[in-house]
Amino acid sequence: MHAVKLTVIAAVFPVIFLGELPDKTMFASLVMAARGRPVAVWIGAAVAFSVHVVIAVAVGAALFAVVPHRALDAVVAALFLGGAVYSYLIRNQEEEAPAVTATNSAWRVSGRAAAVIFVAEWGDLTQILTANLAARYHSPLSVGVASLAALWAVAAIAVLSGANLLRILSVHTLRVVTTVVLLGLAAYTATQAAGWS
């Protein structure tokens, strides 16, 4: 069993947190919570994020097990660079949350939230980042804990104060910050792939 590394958690949490803040799943959680039962929405989102983190970390760990170290660093650097380009290109786009109908049952609200977030998160920037970071840090448990905590935190912010948050923070600014962080990770990982560090 791998130990949890606090340094990895400290490095991964802000990357995933910043990447998820301007994301469509955050907006979906916000819209669903605005229709009632925010705790039920958060529970559904938390379940969906948990499944995605397990999948992403497993993919990242599997890559580390089969791909030579330098080649993996080169692939991860390229994926970080791709994530940075994607984040930059969509910096001015507004997210549209999926439509969700209101319901009175907390179980149905949680189930619907889980389904919406589960579908929306496939191939998402933070899912890809989680897999990359698991491969990069060689500590799947630490990356999983940090990613899950970051995703749960963003979901909590969305359901508790999402509408107010959007008035304070600019989606454009969050995406630019995410781009800069990913460029830094791409450059650092590329130097390792080249054997410069």
Backbone as numpy.savetxt, mean C-alpha at the origin, in Angstrom:
# Nx Ny Nz CAx CAy CAz Cx Cy Cz
11.39 -19.30 12.24 10.54 -18.10 12.24 11.42 -16.86 12.24
11.18 -15.95 11.33 11.98 -14.73 11.25 11.52 -13.74 12.32
12.50 -13.07 12.92 12.19 -12.06 13.93 11.72 -10.79 13.23
10.91 -10.03 13.94 10.46 -8.74 13.43 11.59 -7.74 13.63
11.94 -7.02 12.57 13.03 -6.04 12.63 12.43 -4.64 12.64
12.65 -3.93 13.74 12.07 -2.59 13.88 12.60 -1.62 12.84
13.86 -1.79 12.43 14.41 -0.88 11.42 13.70 -1.06 10.08
13.35 -2.30 9.74 12.62 -2.56 8.50 11.21 -1.99 8.60
10.56 -2.19 9.74 9.21 -1.64 9.94 9.24 -0.12 9.80
10.25 0.51 10.42 10.37 1.98 10.35 10.60 2.47 8.93
11.28 1.67 8.11 11.55 2.06 6.73 10.34 1.81 5.83
9.62 0.71 6.07 8.52 0.31 5.18 7.24 1.08 5.47
6.92 1.29 6.73 5.64 1.92 7.09 5.39 3.24 6.35
6.33 4.21 6.38 6.03 5.48 5.70 5.86 5.35 4.19
6.60 4.43 3.57 6.49 4.25 2.12 5.08 3.77 1.75
4.61 2.75 2.45 3.27 2.20 2.17 2.19 3.21 2.57
2.38 3.87 3.71 1.41 4.86 4.18 1.23 5.98 3.16
2.35 6.55 2.70 2.28 7.64 1.72 1.73 7.15 0.38
2.09 5.92 0.01 1.59 5.38 -1.25 0.10 5.12 -1.24
-0.45 4.79 -0.07 -1.87 4.44 0.02 -2.77 5.66 0.24
-2.24 6.74 0.84 -3.09 7.90 1.14 -3.85 8.44 -0.07
-3.18 8.65 -1.21 -3.94 9.19 -2.34 -4.55 8.11 -3.23
-4.74 6.91 -2.70 -5.14 5.77 -3.51 -6.66 5.62 -3.59
-7.10 4.91 -4.63 -8.54 4.70 -4.84 -9.19 3.93 -3.69
-8.45 3.03 -3.04 -9.05 2.27 -1.95 -9.31 3.15 -0.74
-8.47 4.18 -0.55 -8.72 5.13 0.54 -10.01 5.90 0.26
-10.20 6.28 -0.98 -11.42 7.01 -1.34 -12.65 6.11 -1.27
-12.48 4.84 -1.62 -13.60 3.90 -1.51 -14.02 3.75 -0.05
-13.05 3.62 0.85 -13.35 3.51 2.28 -14.06 4.77 2.77
-13.59 5.91 2.32 -14.19 7.18 2.71 -15.66 7.25 2.30
-15.95 6.90 1.05 -17.32 6.96 0.53 -18.22 5.97 1.27
-17.73 4.75 1.46 -18.55 3.75 2.15 -18.83 4.15 3.59
-17.82 4.70 4.26 -18.00 5.11 5.66 -18.95 6.30 5.77
-18.94 7.17 4.75 -19.84 8.32 4.78 -21.30 7.90 4.75
-21.57 6.68 4.26 -22.95 6.19 4.20 -23.36 5.47 5.48
-22.48 5.44 6.45 -22.82 4.83 7.74 -21.93 3.66 8.09
-21.88 3.35 9.39 -21.13 2.22 9.95 -19.65 2.23 9.59
-18.92 3.29 10.01 -17.49 3.38 9.68 -16.66 2.22 10.25
-17.02 1.73 11.44 -16.26 0.62 12.03 -16.41 -0.63 11.17
-17.61 -0.88 10.69 -17.85 -2.05 9.83 -17.07 -1.91 8.52
-17.01 -0.70 7.98 -16.23 -0.47 6.75 -14.76 -0.74 7.02
-14.26 -0.24 8.16 -12.85 -0.46 8.48 -12.54 -1.95 8.64
-13.42 -2.69 9.29 -13.20 -4.14 9.46 -13.13 -4.83 8.10
-14.03 -4.49 7.21 -14.00 -5.08 5.87 -12.73 -4.73 5.13
-12.33 -3.46 5.20 -11.09 -3.03 4.53 -9.89 -3.73 5.14
-9.88 -3.87 6.47 -8.75 -4.52 7.16 -8.61 -5.97 6.72
-9.72 -6.67 6.57 -9.68 -8.07 6.11 -9.11 -8.14 4.69
-9.59 -7.28 3.81 -9.11 -7.29 2.42 -7.62 -6.96 2.35
-7.20 -5.95 3.10 -5.78 -5.58 3.11 -4.92 -6.72 3.66
-5.42 -7.43 4.67 -4.66 -8.54 5.25 -4.37 -9.61 4.20
-5.38 -9.96 3.42 -5.20 -10.97 2.37 -4.18 -10.48 1.34
-4.29 -9.23 0.93 -3.37 -8.70 -0.07 -1.93 -8.63 0.43
-1.74 -8.28 1.69 -0.39 -8.22 2.25 0.23 -9.61 2.27
-0.54 -10.62 2.68 -0.01 -11.99 2.69 0.41 -12.41 1.29
-0.42 -12.11 0.29 -0.09 -12.46 -1.09 1.17 -11.72 -1.56
1.23 -10.42 -1.31 2.36 -9.62 -1.78 3.67 -10.05 -1.10
3.62 -10.28 0.20 4.83 -10.69 0.93 5.28 -12.07 0.45
4.34 -12.97 0.21 4.69 -14.31 -0.29 5.37 -14.22 -1.65
4.87 -13.37 -2.53 5.48 -13.18 -3.84 6.89 -12.61 -3.70
7.05 -11.60 -2.84 8.37 -11.01 -2.63 9.36 -12.00 -2.06
8.93 -12.80 -1.07 9.80 -13.80 -0.46 10.17 -14.89 -1.47
9.21 -15.28 -2.30 9.48 -16.30 -3.32 10.51 -15.81 -4.33
10.41 -14.54 -4.72 11.39 -13.97 -5.64 12.78 -14.02 -5.04
12.89 -13.68 -3.75 14.18 -13.68 -3.08 14.77 -15.09 -3.04
13.91 -16.10 -2.93 14.39 -17.47 -2.82 14.90 -18.03 -4.15
14.39 -17.54 -5.28 14.75 -18.15 -6.56 15.59 -17.28 -7.49
15.61 -15.98 -7.26 16.34 -15.08 -8.16 17.66 -14.68 -7.50
18.78 -14.72 -8.24 20.07 -14.30 -7.67 19.97 -12.89 -7.09
20.71 -12.66 -6.00 20.60 -11.43 -5.21 20.75 -10.15 -6.05
21.80 -10.06 -6.85 22.00 -8.83 -7.64 20.93 -8.65 -8.71
20.54 -9.75 -9.32 19.48 -9.67 -10.33 18.17 -9.21 -9.69
17.89 -9.74 -8.49 16.68 -9.34 -7.78 16.72 -7.86 -7.43
17.89 -7.38 -6.96 18.02 -5.95 -6.66 17.76 -5.10 -7.91
18.24 -5.57 -9.05 18.01 -4.82 -10.31 16.53 -4.80 -10.66
15.85 -5.93 -10.49 14.41 -5.99 -10.78 13.65 -5.09 -9.82
13.98 -5.17 -8.52 13.30 -4.35 -7.53 13.53 -2.86 -7.80
14.77 -2.49 -8.16 15.06 -1.09 -8.48 14.22 -0.63 -9.67
14.11 -1.48 -10.69 13.29 -1.13 -11.86 11.81 -0.98 -11.48
11.33 -1.85 -10.59 9.93 -1.75 -10.16 9.68 -0.51 -9.31
10.66 -0.16 -8.45 10.54 1.09 -7.69 10.50 2.28 -8.65
11.36 2.26 -9.65 11.38 3.33 -10.65 10.05 3.39 -11.39
9.53 2.22 -11.77 8.22 2.18 -12.43 7.12 2.73 -11.54
7.17 2.39 -10.24 6.19 2.92 -9.29 6.30 4.43 -9.17
7.53 4.95 -9.18 7.74 6.40 -9.10 7.17 7.10 -10.34
7.43 6.52 -11.51 6.90 7.10 -12.76 5.38 7.08 -12.74
4.80 5.95 -12.34 3.34 5.83 -12.27 2.75 6.86 -11.30
3.35 6.96 -10.11 2.86 7.92 -9.12 2.94 9.35 -9.65
4.02 9.66 -10.37 4.17 11.01 -10.94 3.15 11.28 -12.04
2.95 10.30 -12.90 2.03 10.49 -14.03 0.58 10.69 -13.60
0.20 10.08 -12.47 -1.20 10.21 -12.01 -1.35 11.28 -10.93
-0.32 12.11 -10.73 -0.33 13.08 -9.63 -1.50 14.06 -9.69
-2.00 14.35 -10.88 -3.09 15.33 -11.02 -4.46 14.71 -11.20
-4.52 13.37 -11.20 -5.80 12.71 -11.40 -6.57 12.62 -10.09
-7.85 12.82 -10.17 -8.73 12.60 -9.03 -9.17 11.15 -9.03
-9.23 10.55 -7.85 -9.68 9.17 -7.75 -11.20 9.12 -7.70
-11.75 8.11 -8.33 -13.18 7.87 -8.24 -13.41 6.60 -7.46
-14.13 6.70 -6.36 -14.39 5.51 -5.55 -15.51 4.71 -6.17
-15.45 3.37 -6.07 -16.53 2.54 -6.58 -17.84 2.84 -5.87
-18.93 2.74 -6.59 -20.25 2.98 -5.99 -20.59 1.85 -5.04
-21.12 2.22 -3.89 -21.53 1.24 -2.89 -22.91 1.63 -2.38
-23.81 0.68 -2.37 -25.14 0.99 -1.88 -25.19 0.87 -0.37
-26.03 1.66 0.24 -26.17 1.65 1.70 -26.92 0.41 2.15
-26.58 -0.05 3.33 -27.27 -1.20 3.91 -27.26 -1.05 5.42
-28.20 -1.66 6.12 -28.28 -1.51 7.57 -27.47 -2.55 8.32
-27.17 -3.67 7.73 -26.48 -4.74 8.41 -24.97 -4.48 8.47
-24.41 -4.54 9.68 -22.96 -4.34 9.84 -22.19 -5.43 9.10
-22.70 -6.66 9.12 -22.04 -7.76 8.41 -22.02 -7.51 6.91
-23.14 -7.02 6.39 -23.19 -6.75 4.95 -22.30 -5.58 4.58
-22.24 -4.57 5.43 -21.36 -3.43 5.18 -19.90 -3.90 5.16
-19.51 -4.71 6.16 -18.14 -5.23 6.21 -17.83 -6.10 5.00
-18.77 -6.97 4.64 -18.57 -7.84 3.49 -18.43 -7.07 2.20
-19.28 -6.07 2.04 -19.21 -5.26 0.82 -17.91 -4.45 0.78
-17.52 -3.90 1.92 -16.25 -3.14 1.98 -15.08 -4.05 1.66
-15.08 -5.26 2.22 -13.99 -6.21 1.96 -13.93 -6.54 0.48
-15.08 -6.77 -0.14 -15.11 -7.12 -1.56 -14.62 -5.97 -2.43
-15.09 -4.75 -2.14 -14.69 -3.59 -2.94 -13.19 -3.35 -2.82
-12.67 -3.37 -1.59 -11.23 -3.11 -1.38 -10.40 -4.25 -1.97
-10.85 -5.48 -1.80 -10.11 -6.63 -2.33 -9.94 -6.52 -3.84
-11.01 -6.19 -4.53 -10.95 -6.07 -6.00 -10.12 -4.84 -6.40
-10.33 -3.73 -5.71 -9.65 -2.49 -6.09 -8.15 -2.55 -5.85
-7.70 -3.38 -4.91 -6.29 -3.41 -4.52 -5.42 -4.28 -5.43
-6.04 -5.11 -6.29 -5.23 -5.97 -7.17 -4.39 -5.14 -8.11
-3.08 -5.41 -8.11 -2.16 -4.69 -8.99 -1.94 -3.26 -8.58
-2.37 -2.91 -7.38 -2.25 -1.55 -6.89 -0.79 -1.24 -6.55
-0.45 0.04 -6.55 0.91 0.47 -6.26 1.40 -0.09 -4.93
0.59 -0.02 -3.88 1.06 -0.48 -2.57 1.20 -2.00 -2.51
0.40 -2.73 -3.27 0.57 -4.18 -3.31 1.91 -4.54 -3.97
2.22 -3.86 -5.06 3.49 -4.09 -5.75 4.66 -3.64 -4.88
4.50 -2.51 -4.21 5.55 -2.03 -3.31 5.80 -3.02 -2.18
4.74 -3.59 -1.62 4.90 -4.55 -0.53 5.70 -5.76 -1.00
5.40 -6.27 -2.18 6.17 -7.39 -2.72 7.62 -6.99 -2.95
7.85 -5.80 -3.50 9.22 -5.31 -3.73 9.99 -5.18 -2.43
9.34 -4.61 -1.42 10.01 -4.39 -0.14 10.30 -5.70 0.57
9.42 -6.68 0.43 9.67 -8.00 1.02 10.90 -8.63 0.37
11.03 -8.46 -0.94 12.20 -8.98 -1.65 13.45 -8.17 -1.30
13.28 -6.87 -1.17 14.41 -5.97 -0.91 15.02 -6.17 0.48
14.17 -6.25 1.49 14.67 -6.30 2.87 14.90 -7.72 3.39
14.45 -8.72 2.66 14.65 -10.12 3.06 14.09 -10.39 4.45
13.03 -9.69 4.79 12.39 -9.84 6.09 10.88 -9.79 5.88
10.30 -10.87 5.35 8.88 -10.85 4.98 7.95 -10.50 6.15
8.25 -11.02 7.33 7.38 -10.75 8.48 7.38 -9.26 8.84
8.57 -8.66 8.86 8.68 -7.24 9.19 7.97 -6.38 8.15
8.18 -6.71 6.88 7.52 -5.95 5.80 6.02 -6.14 5.88
5.57 -7.37 6.16 4.13 -7.63 6.28 3.51 -6.85 7.42
4.16 -6.83 8.57 3.65 -6.08 9.73 3.57 -4.60 9.41
4.65 -4.05 8.83 4.67 -2.62 8.53 3.64 -2.25 7.47
3.54 -3.06 6.42 2.58 -2.77 5.35 1.15 -2.84 5.87
0.87 -3.87 6.63 -0.48 -4.03 7.17 -0.84 -2.88 8.11
0.10 -2.50 8.96 -0.15 -1.38 9.88 -0.40 -0.09 9.10
0.37 0.13 8.04 0.19 1.34 7.24 -1.16 1.35 6.53
-1.53 0.22 5.94 -2.82 0.13 5.23 -3.99 0.27 6.20
-3.89 -0.38 7.35 -4.95 -0.25 8.35 -5.07 1.19 8.85
-3.91 1.85 9.01 -3.93 3.25 9.48 -4.60 4.16 8.46
-4.29 3.96 7.18 -4.92 4.78 6.14 -6.43 4.52 6.10
-6.82 3.25 6.22 -8.25 2.93 6.23 -8.93 3.59 7.42
-8.26 3.59 8.58 -8.84 4.23 9.78 -9.00 5.73 9.56
-7.98 6.35 8.99 -8.07 7.79 8.69 -9.22 8.06 7.74
-9.35 7.20 6.72 -10.42 7.39 5.73 -11.79 7.30 6.36
-12.03 6.29 7.19 -13.37 6.11 7.73 -13.69 7.07 8.88
-12.66 7.56 9.57 -12.92 8.44 10.70 -12.92 9.93 10.34
-12.03 10.30 9.43 -11.95 11.74 9.14 -11.57 12.02 7.70
-11.93 11.11 6.82 -11.52 11.22 5.43 -11.93 12.51 4.75
-13.15 12.92 4.93 -13.62 14.13 4.24 -12.82 15.35 4.69
-12.55 15.46 5.99 -11.75 16.59 6.49 -10.31 16.50 6.02
-9.76 15.28 5.96 -8.39 15.08 5.52 -8.19 15.60 4.10
-9.16 15.34 3.23 -9.03 15.76 1.84 -9.05 17.27 1.69
-9.63 17.97 2.66 -9.62 19.43 2.61 -8.26 19.98 3.02
-7.53 19.22 3.86 -6.24 19.67 4.39 -5.08 19.29 3.50
-5.06 18.03 3.05 -3.94 17.50 2.27 -4.26 17.48 0.77
-3.28 17.83 0.00 -3.42 17.80 -1.46 -3.02 16.42 -1.97
-3.89 15.80 -2.76 -3.58 14.51 -3.37 -2.34 14.66 -4.26
-2.26 15.76 -4.98 -1.10 16.03 -5.84 0.20 16.01 -5.02
0.22 16.70 -3.89 1.41 16.75 -3.04 1.79 15.36 -2.53
0.80 14.60 -2.08 1.07 13.25 -1.58 1.68 12.39 -2.67
1.20 12.52 -3.88 1.73 11.70 -4.97 3.15 12.14 -5.35
3.43 13.42 -5.28 4.79 13.89 -5.57 5.76 13.38 -4.50
5.35 13.44 -3.23 6.19 12.93 -2.14 6.43 11.44 -2.34
5.39 10.69 -2.69 5.54 9.25 -2.96 6.52 9.01 -4.09
6.44 9.83 -5.14 7.36 9.71 -6.28 8.80 9.89 -5.84
9.06 10.91 -5.03 10.42 11.19 -4.56 10.95 10.04 -3.71
10.12 9.52 -2.81 10.54 8.40 -1.95 10.87 7.19 -2.81
10.03 6.88 -3.79 10.26 5.72 -4.66 11.51 5.90 -5.51
11.76 7.12 -5.98 12.99 7.37 -6.74 14.23 7.13 -5.87
14.14 7.56 -4.61 15.24 7.31 -3.68 15.48 5.82 -3.47
14.40 5.06 -3.28 14.52 3.62 -3.11 15.07 2.96 -4.37
14.63 3.43 -5.54 15.12 2.88 -6.81 16.62 3.12 -6.94
17.07 4.34 -6.63 18.49 4.67 -6.75 19.32 3.84 -5.78
18.88 3.74 -4.55 19.62 2.97 -3.54 19.71 1.50 -3.93
18.60 0.91 -4.36 18.60 -0.49 -4.73 19.44 -0.72 -5.98
19.42 0.23 -6.92 20.24 0.10 -8.13 21.72 0.11 -7.79
22.13 0.94 -6.82 23.55 0.94 -6.43 23.94 -0.41 -5.82
23.03 -1.02 -5.10 23.32 -2.34 -4.54 23.41 -3.40 -5.64
22.52 -3.29 -6.62 22.55 -4.24 -7.73 23.86 -4.13 -8.51
24.38 -2.89 -8.59 25.62 -2.67 -9.32 26.85 -2.99 -8.46
26.63 -3.27 -7.18 27.74 -3.60 -6.27 28.49 -2.38 -5.77
27.85 -1.21 -5.79 28.50 0.02 -5.36 28.36 0.29 -3.87
27.55 -0.51 -3.16 27.40 -0.25 -1.73 27.51 -1.54 -0.95
